[in-house]
Amino acid sequence: MSSANQPVPIPPAVDEEIAKFLDKLWLKQGVSKHTSAAYQTDLRSFQRFLTTFQKVELLQVTSDDLERYLLWRRQQGFSPRSTSRALSALKKFYQYALAERLCSSDPTTRLARPKQPQSIPHSLSEAEVDDLLNAPEVDDPVQLRDKAMLEVLYATGLRVTELVHLQVDQIHLQQELVRVVGKGNKERLVPLGEEALEWLQRYFKHGRQQLFSEPGDWVFVTRRGGPLTRQAFWHRIRYYAQRADIRSHLSPHTLRHAFATHLLNHGADLRVLQMLLGHSDLSTTQIYTHVARERLQQLHASHHPRA
């Protein structure tokens, strides 16, 4: 936006107020570092727009200023998803500013979120999941670890980040539960299931200390004793998918999507699924009903005599 291609400076008082807001947001809601950094970027971006085009500061804006900002974002080609996140940051900031009496009204109240195209997560069939889970050669401690990770991932629907960061005190073998620390440091208890429990026990007995003699607190360790990175485990998933000749689209969350879809296909309640996945909003979980319905339609078309 600057003619010299230099970032427009943020007024120090505005930057200080953004920092105070983020501190308070973290204390009240426990937002992640990633979310906090994204909100800071969004608020600074908005202030730069205001400085360049509106000649006002963050705490002086009107709803018209915000409308012009959203229009500018559309013209610049920002995606509906990123604009929705920016609007979320702005809404939270002005709620904070109103509560702190830094402004007399909330300029975001009449703004609607931009419509986003519904993204249907791709899932594997139950047969494909079986092939993937059976791909590791469990006589090798690395592959025994991977087998346990895959079984736990499919049994619980954890995010990959949650899986690789699991610590020993989060696994409760007697109760057959895993205590998960999810987004915003929110905890949830998720059942492990017999298969995942069996492979976890085998890994603890025959794999973990073979990989590293003093593995510490991490459940799934490398030969150096630390946890796998998210990217490293993603490479392991692709390796086993190739070995199992699975040609479906894969993502780091493929088994999480399969967990959710297969539970719904077998009659699980949507509210229970929301709790297991750690979704704060039921609308996030409802996306899986489309996947399950699509699968039922395929089955009907394949097997019904008059389909």
Secondary structure, 3 states (H helix, E strand, C coil): CCCCCCCCCCCHHHHHHHHHHHHHHHHHHCCCHHHHHHHHHHHHHHHHHHHHHHCCCHHHCCHHHHHHHHHHHHHHCCCHHHHHHHHHHHHHHHHHHHHCCCCCCCCCCCCCCCCCCCCCCCCCCHHHHHHHHCCCCCCCHHHHHHHHHHHHHHHHCCCHHHHHCCEHHHEECCCCEEEEECHHHCEEEEECCHHHHHHHHHHHHHCHHHHCCCCCCECCECCCCCECCHHHHHHHHHHHHHHCCCCCCCCCCHHHHHHHHHHHHCCCCHHHHHHHHCCCCHHHHCHHHHHHHHHHHHHHHHHCCCC
